[in-house]
Amino acid sequence: VKIDECDVQLLAALANLDVPAGRRATVLELLSGLYDDISLLEASGLDAEEPAIIFDARWL
Amino acid sequence: MALMAVRQDRLNELTIKEAAARIIRHELSAEELCLAVLERIDDVQPKIHAYVTVIGEQALEAAQQADREIGRGHYRGPLHGVPVALKDVYETAGIPTESGSRVRQGYVPLEDAEPVRRLLEAGAIVVGKTVTHEFAFGVTCPPARCAWDLDCVPGGSSGGSGSAVAADACLAAMGTDTGCSVRNPASINGICGLKPTFGRVSKRGVTPLAWSCDHVGPLAKSVEDCGIMLAAIAGRDPLDVTTADVAVGDYLGSLSKGLKGLRIGVPRNYFFESIKPDVDAVVKEAIGLLGREGGELVEVTIPAVEYSLPVIHVLGAVEAAGVHRNTLRVHAERYGDGLRGVLEAGSLLLATSYVTAQRARAGIKQGLRSAFESANLDVLVTPTCPLGPIAYGEEFANIAGEVPAPIIDHYARYASPFNLSGQPALTVPCGFDSEGHPVGLQIAGRPFDEATVLRVGHAYESVTPWHGMRAAL
Protein backbone atom coordinates (compact mmCIF):
# COMPACT_ATOMS: atom_id res chain seq x y z
CA VAL A 1 0.00 0.00 0.00
CA LYS A 2 1.44 3.35 -1.01
CA ILE A 3 1.30 5.98 1.68
CA ASP A 4 2.37 9.54 1.03
CA GLU A 5 4.64 11.28 3.51
CA CYS A 6 2.05 14.05 3.72
CA ASP A 7 -0.52 11.48 4.78
CA VAL A 8 1.74 10.41 7.60
CA GLN A 9 2.12 13.99 8.73
CA LEU A 10 -1.62 14.47 8.56
CA LEU A 11 -2.35 11.25 10.43
CA ALA A 12 0.30 12.08 12.99
CA ALA A 13 -1.19 15.51 13.50
CA LEU A 14 -4.64 13.99 13.89
CA ALA A 15 -3.27 11.51 16.40
CA ASN A 16 -1.53 14.39 18.21
CA LEU A 17 1.87 12.81 17.65
CA ASP A 18 4.98 14.68 16.73
CA VAL A 19 6.83 12.37 14.37
CA PRO A 20 10.15 14.12 13.61
CA ALA A 21 11.09 14.51 9.94
CA GLY A 22 14.01 12.13 10.38
CA ARG A 23 11.74 9.35 11.53
CA ARG A 24 8.97 9.69 8.96
CA ALA A 25 10.49 7.18 6.53
CA THR A 26 10.64 4.52 9.25
CA VAL A 27 7.07 5.12 10.34
CA LEU A 28 5.95 5.22 6.72
CA GLU A 29 7.51 1.82 6.06
CA LEU A 30 5.94 0.28 9.16
CA LEU A 31 2.58 1.81 8.35
CA SER A 32 2.76 0.49 4.78
CA GLY A 33 3.43 -2.97 6.15
CA LEU A 34 0.42 -2.76 8.44
CA TYR A 35 -1.79 -1.57 5.59
CA ASP A 36 -0.54 -4.53 3.53
CA ASP A 37 -1.65 -6.78 6.37
CA ILE A 38 -5.06 -5.13 6.49
CA SER A 39 -5.48 -5.45 2.71
CA LEU A 40 -4.71 -9.14 3.01
CA LEU A 41 -7.29 -9.56 5.76
CA GLU A 42 -9.92 -7.62 3.82
CA ALA A 43 -9.34 -9.89 0.84
CA SER A 44 -9.50 -13.04 2.98
CA GLY A 45 -13.23 -12.96 3.53
CA LEU A 46 -12.58 -13.36 7.25
CA ASP A 47 -13.90 -9.92 7.96
CA ALA A 48 -17.41 -11.32 7.67
CA GLU A 49 -17.07 -12.56 11.25
CA GLU A 50 -18.24 -10.64 14.32
CA PRO A 51 -15.23 -8.88 15.85
CA ALA A 52 -13.59 -10.58 18.81
CA ILE A 53 -13.11 -7.34 20.72
CA ILE A 54 -14.55 -8.61 23.98
CA PHE A 55 -12.47 -11.73 24.18
CA ASP A 56 -13.51 -14.89 25.95
CA ALA A 57 -11.66 -18.17 25.52
CA ARG A 58 -14.58 -20.34 26.66
CA TRP A 59 -15.48 -21.72 23.25
CA LEU A 60 -15.08 -25.47 23.43
CA MET B 1 27.86 -24.68 17.29
CA ALA B 2 26.17 -25.28 20.62
CA LEU B 3 27.86 -27.42 23.24
CA MET B 4 26.11 -29.84 25.55
CA ALA B 5 26.96 -30.60 29.17
CA VAL B 6 25.92 -33.34 31.53
CA ARG B 7 24.07 -32.60 34.75
CA GLN B 8 26.44 -32.60 37.73
CA ASP B 9 23.70 -33.03 40.33
CA ARG B 10 24.43 -29.61 41.75
CA LEU B 11 21.63 -28.15 43.86
CA ASN B 12 20.87 -25.40 41.37
CA GLU B 13 20.32 -28.04 38.68
CA LEU B 14 17.39 -29.58 40.53
CA THR B 15 13.88 -29.36 39.17
CA ILE B 16 11.20 -27.95 41.45
CA LYS B 17 9.86 -31.44 42.04
CA GLU B 18 13.30 -32.79 42.97
CA ALA B 19 14.06 -29.86 45.26
CA ALA B 20 10.67 -30.07 46.96
CA ALA B 21 11.16 -33.77 47.66
CA ARG B 22 14.43 -33.00 49.45
CA ILE B 23 13.08 -29.96 51.29
CA ILE B 24 10.06 -31.78 52.68
CA ARG B 25 12.33 -34.57 53.93
CA HIS B 26 14.59 -31.92 55.54
CA GLU B 27 17.51 -33.15 53.40
CA LEU B 28 17.87 -29.71 51.86
CA SER B 29 17.24 -26.27 53.29
CA ALA B 30 15.80 -23.39 51.34
CA GLU B 31 18.87 -21.38 52.32
CA GLU B 32 21.28 -23.96 50.86
CA LEU B 33 19.28 -24.05 47.66
CA CYS B 34 19.10 -20.28 47.44
CA LEU B 35 22.85 -19.95 48.00
CA ALA B 36 23.53 -22.49 45.24
CA VAL B 37 21.35 -20.53 42.82
CA LEU B 38 22.91 -17.19 43.77
CA GLU B 39 26.40 -18.64 43.24
CA ARG B 40 25.33 -19.93 39.85
CA ILE B 41 23.98 -16.50 38.94
CA ASP B 42 27.37 -15.01 39.84
CA ASP B 43 29.08 -17.58 37.62
CA VAL B 44 26.92 -17.31 34.51
CA GLN B 45 25.56 -13.77 34.55
CA PRO B 46 28.70 -12.34 32.86
CA LYS B 47 28.03 -14.78 29.99
CA ILE B 48 24.27 -14.85 29.59
CA HIS B 49 23.26 -11.45 31.03
CA ALA B 50 19.88 -12.92 31.94
CA TYR B 51 19.18 -10.78 35.01
CA VAL B 52 18.59 -7.05 35.32
CA THR B 53 18.26 -7.19 39.10
CA VAL B 54 19.43 -9.81 41.59
CA ILE B 55 18.11 -9.49 45.14
CA GLY B 56 20.48 -11.91 46.87
CA GLU B 57 20.22 -10.58 50.41
CA GLN B 58 16.44 -10.33 50.29
CA ALA B 59 16.20 -13.81 48.77
CA LEU B 60 18.38 -15.32 51.48
CA GLU B 61 16.27 -13.71 54.20
CA ALA B 62 13.13 -15.12 52.58
CA ALA B 63 14.78 -18.54 52.32
CA GLN B 64 15.70 -18.47 56.02
CA GLN B 65 12.12 -17.52 56.83
CA ALA B 66 10.91 -20.45 54.68
CA ASP B 67 13.22 -22.79 56.59
CA ARG B 68 11.80 -21.55 59.90
CA GLU B 69 8.23 -22.15 58.66
CA ILE B 70 9.04 -25.61 57.32
CA GLY B 71 10.85 -26.41 60.55
CA ARG B 72 7.68 -25.53 62.47
CA GLY B 73 5.71 -27.91 60.27
CA HIS B 74 4.08 -25.22 58.16
CA TYR B 75 4.93 -26.57 54.70
CA ARG B 76 3.15 -24.63 51.99
CA GLY B 77 3.68 -27.01 49.09
CA PRO B 78 6.18 -27.79 46.33
CA LEU B 79 7.22 -24.18 45.76
CA HIS B 80 8.09 -23.58 49.40
CA GLY B 81 11.72 -22.48 49.52
CA VAL B 82 12.19 -22.75 45.74
CA PRO B 83 14.16 -19.93 44.03
CA VAL B 84 12.40 -18.42 41.02
CA ALA B 85 12.95 -15.43 38.76
CA LEU B 86 10.48 -12.94 37.30
CA LYS B 87 10.54 -11.22 33.94
CA ASP B 88 11.01 -7.53 34.61
CA VAL B 89 7.44 -6.71 33.59
CA TYR B 90 6.01 -8.19 36.79
CA GLU B 91 5.52 -5.48 39.39
CA THR B 92 7.41 -6.25 42.59
CA ALA B 93 6.95 -4.24 45.76
CA GLY B 94 10.11 -2.30 46.56
CA ILE B 95 12.06 -3.80 43.66
CA PRO B 96 12.62 -1.88 40.41
CA THR B 97 10.37 -2.93 37.54
CA GLU B 98 11.59 -1.20 34.41
CA SER B 99 10.12 -3.35 31.62
CA GLY B 100 13.35 -3.09 29.67
CA SER B 101 12.73 0.56 28.87
CA ARG B 102 14.13 3.97 29.72
CA VAL B 103 10.50 5.06 29.93
CA ARG B 104 10.19 3.11 33.19
CA GLN B 105 13.68 3.85 34.50
CA GLY B 106 13.67 4.06 38.29
CA TYR B 107 10.10 2.81 38.66
CA VAL B 108 9.68 0.95 41.94
CA PRO B 109 6.16 -0.43 42.48
CA LEU B 110 4.43 -0.39 45.83
CA GLU B 111 2.68 -3.72 45.35
CA ASP B 112 3.36 -7.12 43.86
CA ALA B 113 1.63 -8.22 40.67
CA GLU B 114 -1.06 -10.78 41.44
CA PRO B 115 0.88 -13.77 40.02
CA VAL B 116 3.87 -12.73 42.13
CA ARG B 117 1.68 -12.46 45.22
CA ARG B 118 0.40 -15.98 44.58
CA LEU B 119 3.90 -17.37 44.05
CA LEU B 120 5.06 -15.79 47.31
CA GLU B 121 1.99 -17.14 49.06
CA ALA B 122 3.01 -20.60 47.80
CA GLY B 123 6.41 -20.07 49.42
CA ALA B 124 8.54 -19.33 46.34
CA ILE B 125 11.73 -17.30 46.82
CA VAL B 126 12.24 -14.53 44.25
CA VAL B 127 15.94 -14.21 43.44
CA GLY B 128 15.72 -11.53 40.78
CA LYS B 129 14.20 -9.91 37.73
CA THR B 130 15.09 -11.06 34.24
CA VAL B 131 15.77 -9.24 31.00
CA THR B 132 12.81 -8.50 28.75
CA HIS B 133 12.73 -7.02 25.29
CA GLU B 134 11.58 -3.41 25.64
CA PHE B 135 8.00 -3.57 26.96
CA ALA B 136 7.93 -7.22 25.86
CA PHE B 137 7.58 -6.14 22.21
CA GLY B 138 10.36 -8.06 20.48
CA VAL B 139 12.31 -11.29 20.50
CA THR B 140 15.99 -10.39 20.83
CA CYS B 141 16.18 -9.16 24.45
CA PRO B 142 19.53 -7.41 24.57
CA PRO B 143 21.84 -7.92 26.38
CA ALA B 144 20.67 -11.46 27.31
CA ARG B 145 22.16 -14.41 25.43
CA CYS B 146 21.01 -17.87 24.49
CA ALA B 147 22.35 -20.31 27.09
CA TRP B 148 23.17 -22.77 24.31
CA ASP B 149 25.03 -20.34 22.08
CA LEU B 150 26.40 -17.12 23.50
CA ASP B 151 26.69 -15.60 20.03
CA CYS B 152 22.93 -15.81 19.66
CA VAL B 153 19.82 -14.11 21.02
CA PRO B 154 17.87 -15.95 23.72
CA GLY B 155 14.56 -15.49 21.92
CA GLY B 156 11.90 -13.41 23.49
CA SER B 157 10.42 -11.46 24.81
CA SER B 158 10.98 -13.47 28.00
CA GLY B 159 14.57 -14.08 26.89
CA GLY B 160 16.19 -13.50 30.27
CA SER B 161 13.81 -15.96 31.91
CA GLY B 162 14.54 -18.59 29.25
CA SER B 163 18.28 -18.17 29.50
CA ALA B 164 18.27 -18.12 33.33
CA VAL B 165 16.28 -21.35 33.63
CA ALA B 166 18.37 -23.09 30.97
CA ALA B 167 21.56 -22.04 32.76
CA ASP B 168 20.24 -23.36 36.11
CA ALA B 169 20.42 -19.80 37.44
CA CYS B 170 16.95 -20.32 39.00
CA LEU B 171 14.68 -23.33 39.20
CA ALA B 172 11.88 -21.70 37.20
CA ALA B 173 10.85 -18.28 35.99
CA MET B 174 7.81 -16.33 34.94
CA GLY B 175 7.37 -14.86 31.50
CA THR B 176 4.66 -13.23 29.44
CA ASP B 177 3.38 -14.31 26.03
CA THR B 178 1.56 -12.06 23.56
CA GLY B 179 2.65 -13.73 20.32
CA CYS B 180 5.25 -16.32 21.34
CA SER B 181 7.13 -14.79 24.25
CA VAL B 182 7.07 -17.65 26.75
CA ARG B 183 7.22 -20.49 24.25
CA ASN B 184 9.85 -19.03 21.94
CA PRO B 185 12.61 -18.42 24.52
CA ALA B 186 11.74 -21.73 26.18
CA SER B 187 12.17 -23.53 22.87
CA ILE B 188 15.31 -21.62 21.92
CA ASN B 189 16.89 -22.41 25.31
CA GLY B 190 15.86 -26.07 25.43
CA ILE B 191 13.40 -25.87 28.33
CA CYS B 192 9.62 -26.06 28.86
CA GLY B 193 7.27 -23.10 28.70
CA LEU B 194 3.53 -22.87 29.17
CA LYS B 195 1.11 -20.26 27.93
CA PRO B 196 -2.08 -21.02 29.85
CA THR B 197 -5.56 -20.29 28.52
CA PHE B 198 -6.51 -16.61 28.23
CA GLY B 199 -8.27 -15.85 31.51
CA ARG B 200 -6.65 -18.70 33.45
CA VAL B 201 -4.10 -16.51 35.27
CA SER B 202 -4.40 -12.92 36.48
CA LYS B 203 -2.34 -10.29 34.69
CA ARG B 204 -2.96 -7.60 37.27
CA GLY B 205 0.27 -5.76 37.91
CA VAL B 206 1.99 -7.12 34.80
CA THR B 207 2.96 -4.48 32.25
CA PRO B 208 0.60 -4.93 29.30
CA LEU B 209 1.74 -5.20 25.71
CA ALA B 210 -1.50 -5.88 23.82
CA TRP B 211 -4.38 -6.54 26.19
CA SER B 212 -6.42 -8.95 24.10
CA CYS B 213 -3.45 -11.22 23.34
CA ASP B 214 -1.43 -10.99 26.58
CA HIS B 215 -0.93 -14.09 28.71
CA VAL B 216 1.39 -14.85 31.63
CA GLY B 217 3.03 -18.21 32.18
CA PRO B 218 5.98 -20.16 33.55
CA LEU B 219 9.25 -21.36 32.03
CA ALA B 220 10.71 -24.40 33.77
CA LYS B 221 13.00 -27.41 33.44
CA SER B 222 10.21 -29.96 33.17
CA VAL B 223 6.54 -30.21 32.25
CA GLU B 224 5.69 -31.17 35.80
CA ASP B 225 7.40 -28.02 37.07
CA CYS B 226 5.25 -25.97 34.69
CA GLY B 227 2.23 -27.65 36.26
CA ILE B 228 3.46 -26.84 39.77
CA MET B 229 3.92 -23.19 38.83
CA LEU B 230 0.52 -23.03 37.12
CA ALA B 231 -1.23 -24.58 40.11
CA ALA B 232 0.15 -21.77 42.27
CA ILE B 233 -0.94 -18.88 40.06
CA ALA B 234 -4.14 -20.11 38.36
CA GLY B 235 -7.61 -18.96 39.23
CA ARG B 236 -9.96 -16.04 38.98
CA ASP B 237 -8.88 -12.64 40.25
CA PRO B 238 -11.89 -10.43 41.00
CA LEU B 239 -9.73 -7.39 40.26
CA ASP B 240 -8.72 -8.61 36.77
CA VAL B 241 -11.81 -8.68 34.57
CA THR B 242 -10.02 -10.77 31.94
CA THR B 243 -9.76 -13.73 34.31
CA ALA B 244 -12.44 -16.38 33.91
CA ASP B 245 -14.58 -17.93 36.61
CA VAL B 246 -13.60 -21.44 35.61
CA ALA B 247 -12.56 -24.07 38.15
CA VAL B 248 -8.80 -24.60 38.42
CA GLY B 249 -7.83 -28.02 37.10
CA ASP B 250 -5.78 -30.74 38.73
CA TYR B 251 -2.62 -30.15 36.73
CA LEU B 252 -0.51 -32.81 38.40
CA GLY B 253 -3.01 -35.60 39.12
CA SER B 254 -3.35 -36.79 35.52
CA LEU B 255 0.24 -36.21 34.42
CA SER B 256 1.17 -39.87 34.36
CA LYS B 257 -1.90 -41.24 32.62
CA GLY B 258 -0.05 -41.64 29.34
CA LEU B 259 -1.28 -41.06 25.82
CA LYS B 260 -3.65 -43.96 25.31
CA GLY B 261 -7.08 -42.77 24.27
CA LEU B 262 -5.94 -39.27 23.38
CA ARG B 263 -6.57 -37.87 19.90
CA ILE B 264 -3.57 -35.83 18.80
CA GLY B 265 -4.09 -33.50 15.85
CA VAL B 266 -1.29 -33.03 13.35
CA PRO B 267 -1.87 -30.07 11.04
CA ARG B 268 -1.65 -30.61 7.30
CA ASN B 269 -1.46 -26.92 6.56
CA TYR B 270 0.54 -23.90 7.73
CA PHE B 271 2.50 -25.32 10.66
CA PHE B 272 4.99 -27.24 8.57
CA GLU B 273 5.41 -24.57 5.92
CA SER B 274 8.35 -22.14 6.03
CA ILE B 275 10.34 -24.33 8.42
CA LYS B 276 14.01 -25.30 8.40
CA PRO B 277 14.27 -28.87 7.09
CA ASP B 278 16.29 -30.12 10.07
CA VAL B 279 13.80 -28.62 12.54
CA ASP B 280 10.94 -30.13 10.54
CA ALA B 281 12.55 -33.59 10.76
CA VAL B 282 13.12 -33.35 14.52
CA VAL B 283 9.52 -32.28 15.21
CA LYS B 284 8.05 -34.96 12.95
CA GLU B 285 10.12 -37.59 14.73
CA ALA B 286 8.73 -36.32 18.06
CA ILE B 287 5.18 -36.52 16.75
CA GLY B 288 5.81 -40.04 15.49
CA LEU B 289 6.93 -41.00 18.99
CA LEU B 290 3.66 -39.68 20.45
CA GLY B 291 1.88 -42.10 18.11
CA ARG B 292 4.13 -45.01 19.06
CA GLU B 293 3.49 -44.26 22.74
CA GLY B 294 -0.25 -44.76 22.31
CA GLY B 295 -1.63 -41.44 21.09
CA GLU B 296 -3.94 -41.53 18.09
CA LEU B 297 -2.49 -39.22 15.45
CA VAL B 298 -5.15 -37.46 13.38
CA GLU B 299 -4.33 -35.23 10.42
CA VAL B 300 -6.35 -32.01 10.36
CA THR B 301 -6.66 -28.92 8.21
CA ILE B 302 -7.11 -25.66 10.09
CA PRO B 303 -9.02 -23.01 8.19
CA ALA B 304 -7.80 -19.40 8.24
CA VAL B 305 -4.79 -20.00 10.50
CA GLU B 306 -2.47 -18.63 7.81
CA TYR B 307 -3.77 -15.13 8.60
CA SER B 308 -2.42 -15.21 12.15
CA LEU B 309 0.64 -13.03 11.54
CA PRO B 310 -1.19 -10.17 9.77
CA VAL B 311 -3.80 -10.18 12.53
CA ILE B 312 -1.31 -10.10 15.36
CA HIS B 313 0.73 -7.39 13.62
CA VAL B 314 -2.30 -5.10 13.63
CA LEU B 315 -3.61 -6.00 17.08
CA GLY B 316 -0.14 -5.74 18.58
CA ALA B 317 0.67 -2.37 17.05
CA VAL B 318 -2.70 -0.76 17.81
CA GLU B 319 -3.18 -2.11 21.33
CA ALA B 320 0.43 -1.31 22.27
CA ALA B 321 -0.09 2.20 20.88
CA GLY B 322 -3.09 2.42 23.19
CA VAL B 323 -1.07 1.24 26.18
CA HIS B 324 1.65 3.82 25.48
CA ARG B 325 -0.57 6.63 24.21
CA ASN B 326 0.29 9.13 26.92
CA THR B 327 3.99 8.37 27.40
CA LEU B 328 4.56 8.34 23.64
CA ARG B 329 3.32 11.92 23.47
CA VAL B 330 5.43 13.13 26.39
CA HIS B 331 8.54 10.92 26.38
CA ALA B 332 8.85 9.60 22.83
CA GLU B 333 12.62 10.04 22.89
CA ARG B 334 12.95 7.55 25.74
CA TYR B 335 11.71 4.64 23.63
CA GLY B 336 14.08 2.51 21.60
CA ASP B 337 13.86 3.25 17.88
CA GLY B 338 12.30 -0.09 16.99
CA LEU B 339 9.45 0.06 19.48
CA ARG B 340 8.87 3.77 18.98
CA GLY B 341 8.30 3.26 15.26
CA VAL B 342 5.78 0.48 15.85
CA LEU B 343 3.92 2.56 18.43
CA GLU B 344 3.83 5.57 16.12
CA ALA B 345 2.62 3.47 13.21
CA GLY B 346 0.05 1.78 15.44
CA SER B 347 -1.19 5.20 16.54
CA LEU B 348 -1.89 6.15 12.95
CA LEU B 349 -4.03 3.20 11.89
CA LEU B 350 -7.75 3.65 11.44
CA ALA B 351 -10.12 2.24 14.02
CA THR B 352 -11.84 0.31 11.24
CA SER B 353 -8.55 -1.45 10.48
CA TYR B 354 -8.41 -2.65 14.07
CA VAL B 355 -11.95 -3.99 13.77
CA THR B 356 -11.00 -5.76 10.53
CA ALA B 357 -8.19 -7.52 12.39
CA GLN B 358 -10.51 -8.50 15.24
CA ARG B 359 -13.03 -9.89 12.75
CA ALA B 360 -10.31 -11.94 11.07
CA ARG B 361 -9.20 -13.08 14.51
CA ALA B 362 -12.70 -14.40 15.14
CA GLY B 363 -12.34 -16.37 11.88
CA ILE B 364 -9.03 -17.88 13.00
CA LYS B 365 -10.51 -18.79 16.36
CA GLN B 366 -13.43 -20.42 14.57
CA GLY B 367 -11.00 -22.30 12.29
CA LEU B 368 -9.17 -23.77 15.27
CA ARG B 369 -12.43 -24.59 17.00
CA SER B 370 -13.76 -26.43 13.96
CA ALA B 371 -10.52 -28.42 13.65
CA PHE B 372 -10.74 -29.49 17.29
CA GLU B 373 -14.46 -30.25 17.16
CA SER B 374 -14.66 -31.99 13.79
CA ALA B 375 -11.78 -34.35 14.62
CA ASN B 376 -12.63 -34.53 18.32
CA LEU B 377 -9.08 -33.59 19.23
CA ASP B 378 -7.59 -33.49 22.69
CA VAL B 379 -4.49 -31.61 21.56
CA LEU B 380 -2.83 -30.26 18.44
CA VAL B 381 0.94 -30.71 18.02
CA THR B 382 3.18 -28.44 15.95
CA PRO B 383 6.70 -27.06 15.89
CA THR B 384 7.14 -24.21 18.39
CA CYS B 385 9.47 -22.27 16.07
CA PRO B 386 10.54 -22.87 12.49
CA LEU B 387 14.19 -22.16 13.29
CA GLY B 388 16.56 -21.95 16.24
CA PRO B 389 18.42 -19.02 17.77
CA ILE B 390 19.77 -16.39 15.42
CA ALA B 391 23.02 -14.48 15.75
CA TYR B 392 23.00 -11.16 17.53
CA GLY B 393 22.51 -8.29 15.13
CA GLU B 394 20.50 -10.26 12.58
CA GLU B 395 17.10 -8.73 11.89
CA PHE B 396 15.96 -10.96 9.06
CA ALA B 397 16.31 -14.65 8.29
CA ASN B 398 15.33 -16.71 5.31
CA ILE B 399 14.29 -20.33 5.31
CA ALA B 400 14.94 -22.68 2.41
CA GLY B 401 15.45 -19.92 -0.12
CA GLU B 402 12.32 -17.95 0.77
CA VAL B 403 12.24 -14.17 0.90
CA PRO B 404 13.90 -13.10 4.17
CA ALA B 405 11.37 -12.28 6.88
CA PRO B 406 11.79 -10.39 10.16
CA ILE B 407 12.97 -12.65 12.98
CA ILE B 408 9.89 -11.81 15.04
CA ASP B 409 7.66 -13.18 12.26
CA HIS B 410 9.56 -16.46 12.18
CA TYR B 411 9.38 -16.81 15.94
CA ALA B 412 5.67 -15.90 16.22
CA ARG B 413 4.50 -17.84 13.15
CA TYR B 414 3.45 -21.09 14.87
CA ALA B 415 2.91 -19.70 18.36
CA SER B 416 0.69 -16.68 17.70
CA PRO B 417 -2.43 -18.58 16.52
CA PHE B 418 -2.94 -19.65 20.13
CA ASN B 419 -2.62 -16.10 21.43
CA LEU B 420 -5.44 -15.22 19.05
CA SER B 421 -7.59 -18.21 20.05
CA GLY B 422 -6.65 -18.07 23.73
CA GLN B 423 -5.96 -21.82 23.87
CA PRO B 424 -3.31 -23.22 26.23
CA ALA B 425 -0.02 -24.10 24.55
CA LEU B 426 3.10 -25.74 25.91
CA THR B 427 6.55 -26.18 24.44
CA VAL B 428 8.77 -29.11 25.37
CA PRO B 429 12.32 -29.73 24.11
CA CYS B 430 12.31 -32.45 21.44
CA GLY B 431 15.86 -32.64 20.11
CA PHE B 432 18.47 -30.55 18.34
CA ASP B 433 18.89 -29.02 14.89
CA SER B 434 21.91 -29.50 12.67
CA GLU B 435 23.78 -26.74 14.53
CA GLY B 436 23.21 -28.34 17.91
CA HIS B 437 20.53 -25.83 18.97
CA PRO B 438 17.45 -27.03 20.85
CA VAL B 439 14.16 -27.59 19.03
CA GLY B 440 10.73 -27.33 20.67
CA LEU B 441 7.51 -29.29 20.18
CA GLN B 442 4.35 -27.24 20.75
CA ILE B 443 1.28 -28.90 22.30
CA ALA B 444 -1.93 -26.84 22.18
CA GLY B 445 -5.14 -27.90 23.90
CA ARG B 446 -8.76 -27.05 24.42
CA PRO B 447 -9.49 -23.89 26.41
CA PHE B 448 -8.89 -24.41 30.14
CA ASP B 449 -7.67 -27.96 29.54
CA GLU B 450 -4.08 -27.35 30.59
CA ALA B 451 -4.20 -30.70 32.38
CA THR B 452 -4.32 -32.62 29.09
CA VAL B 453 -1.66 -30.43 27.49
CA LEU B 454 0.65 -31.11 30.44
CA ARG B 455 -0.23 -34.82 30.36
CA VAL B 456 0.87 -35.10 26.73
CA GLY B 457 4.03 -33.10 27.41
CA HIS B 458 4.88 -35.22 30.43
CA ALA B 459 4.29 -38.45 28.50
CA TYR B 460 6.69 -37.25 25.80
CA GLU B 461 9.24 -36.10 28.35
CA SER B 462 9.07 -39.44 30.18
CA VAL B 463 10.40 -41.36 27.18
CA THR B 464 12.94 -38.84 25.86
CA PRO B 465 16.19 -37.43 27.28
CA TRP B 466 16.00 -33.87 25.93
CA HIS B 467 14.72 -31.99 28.97
CA GLY B 468 17.59 -33.30 31.10
CA MET B 469 20.27 -31.93 28.80
CA ARG B 470 22.16 -28.80 29.72
CA ALA B 471 24.08 -26.16 27.82
CA ALA B 472 27.82 -26.08 28.46
CA LEU B 473 28.50 -22.72 30.08
Interface residues (C-beta under 8 A of the other chain):
Chain A: V8 L11 A12 A15 N16 L17 D18 V19 R23 T26 V27 L30 L31 G33 L34 Y35 D36 D37 I38 L40 L41 E42 S44 L46 D47 A48 E49 E50 P51 A52 I53 F55 D56 A57 R58 W59 L60
Chain B: T197 F198 G199 S212 T242 A244 V246 A304 Y307 L309 P310 V311 H313 V314 A317 L328 R329 A332 D337 R340 G341 V342 E344 A345 G346 S347 L348 L349 S353 V355 T356 A357 Q358 R359 A360 R361 A362 G363 I364 K365 Q366 R369 F372 E373 S421 G422 Q423 R446 P447 F448
